[in-house]
Amino acid sequence: MPFLPRGARGVFAARVVMLGALVAACNRPRAPEAPPPRAEFLLESIDSAFWVSTTSGQTHVRGVPIVLARLGSRWYELYAADDDYSYNDAMLVGERLYRRDLITDDSTPIFVDTIVPRLAREYAHVHPDERPLDPDEEGEANPSTSASAEVDVLDVFGPYLSYEYHVDVDMAGSRPWHTTRRGVLDLRSGREALLSEVIGPAQATRVLAAGRREYESARDSVLRERSTLGPRERRAADAIAHLKFDAKSFTLADADGTPGVVFGIPGRGEGASGNLVELDPVAVDSATWWPEVRMGRAMSDAQGNDRWQGQGYAVVARYDTSGEFAALSIADSARREWPLGVAHGPLNRIDWLDRPPIGADERRALMRAFNAASLYGTDTRVASARRSTPPRSNLHFVSRHATVQDCARESTRNVRAHDAPACQQPGERVRRRSLVDDGQMRGHRRVSALPVERGHRVDRPRRLSRADSPGGPRRHEGERELRRAKLDGSRRTR
């Protein structure tokens, strides 16, 4: 299960802990003496999944750092892989996004960065006497040329995955620049989805027109207020004036219980010119995929809590005043509640495993995936290292980052395929991004459309750790399975 942010990068991750004194301090309802209602589901944040089951009469919660998508009875794990094209004096690291079928174990690329490979070809043409680094070679600590790409999963709505793609470039002899855009992938076909395919041609025409109007209104408003802005905001306003609306740069959202489309105006260039501007959601009247998706999205109750309705029970998330932590509980039809734990949000969706009950193949596949993810470690770790044919790149989890940033995105240089080979274990190479805060600003529900200037440096260490050593965490530490204390009739721990 992921840990809470500890440095300078704000990725929303979930973490479940035993309630105990925390629940008492929050004055939440005590668990009734009766057993909880029978339930089984996966509660998912953007980079973690929690398997909750009360079918045995006790509440069991197991959390692992994994990104899942469900298409009917098929389950997929989503992960990203680095493509390293580096030379001695050039850090060139691209990225691609994969979909792995949990039943067949087949992986399919669904997004491939094209900018860094192109820059690598140009670098090779200009420097014909240089050769790419071998896996066991280290390059310059501060290369004169660097380019890095990141693709981050923002959310999953049934067959559609919303992502953000960012590239930082600092080439010798030119000024640094970066670019950011968004899009939607169809997990069934593994290709980019057009808006007309997602919501139908008629609605797409209306939504596109509304998005263009929203952008023009926001741009004009910012330019009118330019003289009242500070230097940094003024540079951002100037950048907005040169951005162009892109019909392909959009993501999907839950707009208060209805499907919504959020356009992101892509940026490219120096400073604020490379920032993406996120517009307000445009509501969609209907979508063929929405009714099934809606069953797993939360509704707000009269107290402002998130509530998911299951069969004969409900799952409740009560966020604290910061909106970052949620006390979770399961409630029966009489509104009696049994606490589950505290999670670091936002919590995106629930996949119901009892509506209808999942089949044996699905259960085995999910169990294998959870067991494998439990070995990803208690922090940011490498689970394995074994060459395959073709050789695999460094794999790591995808995680969302905000549109609005206050500091530099840095490079991915210092993690390579050869890290600590003697410490690695058989199996796939899996790396997980660390949960640190880089000054990004994202609330629980909404991000401001006005970007803050993004820095240009691309020299930050990758959000990945080096290999686990053989003396690393024991199985029970890596698995991080949390179970509520099993209580007898006197409520004493057995």
C-alpha positions, -999 to 999 in steps of 0.1 A, spaced: 0 0 0 15 34 -9 28 57 18 18 93 22 36 121 4 70 127 20 90 151 -2 81 175 -29 57 158 -53 19 158 -48 5 126 -61 -27 115 -46 -23 80 -32 -45 60 -9 -33 45 24 -55 25 48 -46 24 85 -63 8 115 -88 32 130 -83 28 167 -77 60 185 -81 80 153 -117 70 149 -124 77 185 -108 111 182 -129 119 151 -160 108 171 -172 84 144 -199 59 151 -187 28 169 -191 -5 151 -222 -24 162 -220 -58 179 -237 -74 149 -216 -86 120 -213 -62 91 -235 -68 60 -221 -92 35 -201 -72 9 -171 -76 -15 -157 -48 -36 -125 -30 -48 -122 6 -37 -98 24 -59 -78 56 -59 -57 66 -88 -27 45 -79 -40 20 -53 -67 -6 -49 -83 -19 -17 -100 -53 -16 -127 -52 10 -146 -83 20 -170 -90 48 -183 -124 35 -167 -142 65 -185 -121 90 -154 -101 97 -141 -71 78 -109 -76 58 -92 -48 39 -62 -54 18 -45 -26 -1 -18 -27 -28 -3 -1 -51 -18 -11 -84 -39 7 -111 -67 -15 -124 -93 -12 -151 -123 -35 -157 -141 -43 -189 -169 -67 -182 -152 -98 -168 -118 -88 -180 -93 -70 -157 -63 -51 -167 -33 -36 -148 -21 -3 -161 16 5 -159 43 26 -176 77 17 -189 108 39 -195 124 38 -230 161 48 -224 179 62 -255 206 79 -235 242 88 -245 271 97 -224 263 134 -225 226 131 -233 198 119 -209 170 108 -233 142 89 -216 108 83 -232 78 65 -217 50 43 -228 18 30 -212 8 -6 -211 -24 -26 -205 -18 -61 -190 -45 -87 -191 -47 -102 -156 -60 -135 -170 -37 -141 -200 -8 -120 -186 -4 -104 -220 8 -68 -221 -2 -44 -249 12 -8 -254 -16 17 -255 4 49 -255 39 55 -268 59 87 -265 71 99 -299 90 131 -290 120 117 -272 127 89 -298 126 117 -325 151 138 -304 173 107 -299 174 102 -337 183 138 -342 210 136 -316 225 105 -332 226 123 -366 244 153 -351 268 132 -331 276 102 -354 307 93 -334 288 87 -302 270 55 -293 240 48 -270 249 38 -235 248 1 -227 225 -10 -198 255 -13 -174 270 21 -183 266 54 -165 265 87 -183 275 122 -172 260 133 -140 249 166 -155 244 160 -192 244 189 -216 213 175 -234 182 160 -217 147 151 -226 122 132 -206 86 122 -211 59 112 -187 24 98 -193 1 99 -162 -32 82 -158 -58 107 -145 -89 85 -143 -106 54 -157 -143 55 -168 -152 20 -180 -135 14 -213 -119 49 -214 -87 60 -198 -79 97 -194 -43 106 -194 -18 136 -194 14 136 -214 43 159 -205 77 163 -221 107 184 -208 135 192 -232 168 210 -226 190 207 -257 225 221 -259 226 254 -278 188 261 -274 165 273 -246 146 247 -225 110 240 -234 82 217 -225 48 206 -237 17 192 -220 -15 178 -235 -43 154 -225 -63 127 -242 -85 96 -238 -75 61 -247 -100 33 -256 -88 3 -235 -106 -21 -258 -87 -11 -290 -56 3 -273 -58 35 -294 -66 72 -290 -104 79 -288 -121 107 -306 -148 127 -288 -173 116 -314 -165 80 -306 -169 85 -268 -202 104 -267 -215 102 -303 -212 127 -332 -242 149 -323 -232 155 -287 -196 159 -297 -205 188 -320 -223 205 -292 -196 198 -266 -168 210 -288 -186 243 -295 -191 248 -258 -155 240 -251 -143 265 -277 -166 292 -262 -153 284 -227 -117 288 -238 -123 321 -256 -142 334 -226 -114 324 -202 -87 338 -225 -105 371 -230 -111 374 -192 -75 368 -183 -63 393 -209 -86 420 -196 -72 416 -161 -36 413 -173 -27 447 -159 -38 437 -124 -17 405 -123 17 399 -108 47 392 -130 43 354 -130 6 355 -136 12 381 -164 35 357 -182 9 330 -178 -17 353 -193 5 361 -222 10 324 -228 -27 317 -227 -32 343 -255 -11 321 -279 -26 287 -270 -49 270 -295 -80 249 -287 -74 212 -296 -104 189 -300 -83 159 -292 -70 173 -259 -97 163 -235 -104 140 -206 -136 126 -190 -151 135 -156 -179 128 -133 -199 161 -134 -221 158 -104 -235 124 -114 -235 129 -152 -206 123 -176 -186 154 -184 -158 164 -208 -129 185 -196 -108 202 -223 -72 209 -217 -57 235 -240 -22 220 -248 9 241 -243 43 240 -260 73 263 -255 93 280 -229 79 287 -194 42 293 -192 38 287 -229 43 250 -223 16 247 -196 -17 231 -201 -49 252 -193 -78 231 -180 -113 244 -187 -145 238 -167 -163 205 -174 -189 204 -201 -219 182 -191 -229 154 -215 -266 145 -218 -259 108 -221 -234 82 -230 -239 45 -237 -211 35 -213 -222 58 -184 -249 38 -167 -225 9 -158 -198 33 -149 -221 54 -127 -227 23 -104 -192 26 -92 -189 64 -87 -197 81 -55 -227 103 -48 -227 131 -22 -252 128 7 -268 156 27 -237 159 49 -214 162 20 -199 127 24 -191 104 -5 -214 74 -6 -214 43 -29 -245 22 -29 -241 -16 -30 -266 -44 -27 -280 -40 8 -252 -19 20 -234 14 14 -198 25 15 -192 59 31 -162 82 29 -161 112 53 -133 136 44 -116 158 69 -115 195 66 -84 194 43 -102 171 19 -72 148 19 -81 120 44 -113 100 44 -126 79 72 -142 48 55 -171 27 68 -197 3 55 -233 8 65 -263 -14 64 -299 -5 54 -305 6 90 -276 30 87 -255 11 113 -218 15 104 -187 -6 107 -154 13 102 -130 2 76 -100 25 79 -87 59 69 -76 66 33 -56 93 16 -78 105 -12 -93 112 -35 -111 78 -39 -122 75 -75 -145 45 -78 -157 11 -66 -157 -21 -87 -183 -43 -72 -173 -80 -68 -207 -91 -56 -230 -74 -82 -230 -100 -98 -204 -122 -80 -172 -125 -99 -162 -159 -115 -135 -182 -104 -111 -170 -132 -116 -134 -123 -109 -141 -86 -78 -161 -93 -65 -133 -116 -72 -106 -91 -56 -126 -63 -24 -131 -84 -23 -94 -92 -27 -84 -56 -1 -110 -45 24 -96 -71 16 -60 -62 21 -67 -25 58 -74 -33 63 -40 -49 75 -30 -14 67 -7 15 82 23 -3 95 28 -38 111 -5 -48 121 -27 -76 104 -61 -74 125 -80 -99 150 -80 -128 151 -105 -155 159 -100 -192 132 -110 -215 130 -111 -253 126 -84 -264 142 -68 -233 118 -50 -210 123 -14 -199 120 -3 -163 84 -6 -153 67 16 -128 33 27 -117 16 56 -133 3 83 -111 -16 115 -116 0 149 -114 -16 183 -114 -19 208 -142 -9 237 -120 26 235 -108 48 259 -89 82 244 -95 103 225 -120 98 191 -133 131 174 -132 147 146 -152 145 109 -151 182 104 -154 194 85 -124 174 52 -127 185 29 -154 180 -8 -163 213 -18 -147 205 -6 -112 218 -30 -85 216 -61 -107 229 -83 -79 201 -74 -56 173 -82 -81 149 -111 -80 134 -132 -108 104 -120 -126 93 -87 -142 111 -55 -135 86 -34 -116 94 1 -103 70 23 -84 70 61 -83 76 76 -49 49 97 -34 63 131 -30 50 166 -34 65 189 -61 44 219 -52 15 209 -74 -19 222 -65 -49 200 -69 -80 199 -48 -103 170 -42 -126 179 -71 -113 208 -92 -81 224 -105 -79 261 -115 -77 267 -152 -49 294 -148 -15 277 -149 13 287 -127 46 289 -145 65 256 -148 102 255 -145 124 241 -173 149 220 -155 150 183 -164 176 172 -139 154 157 -111 158 121 -101 131 98 -114 103 91 -90 116 56 -87 138 39 -63 167 15 -67 165 -22 -63 154 -40 -32 182 -58 -15 179 -94 -4 177 -81 31 146 -60 23 112 -62 38 98 -96 48 67 -109 32 43 -96 58 59 -61 55 57 -61 17 22 -74 16 8 -48 39 -24 -66 44 -45 -50 71 -72 -68 90 -94 -54 117 -90 -72 150 -112 -103 152 -135 -98 181 -154 -122 202 -187 -114 220 -169 -94 247 -151 -74 220 -118 -86 232 -91 -94 206 -87 -131 202 
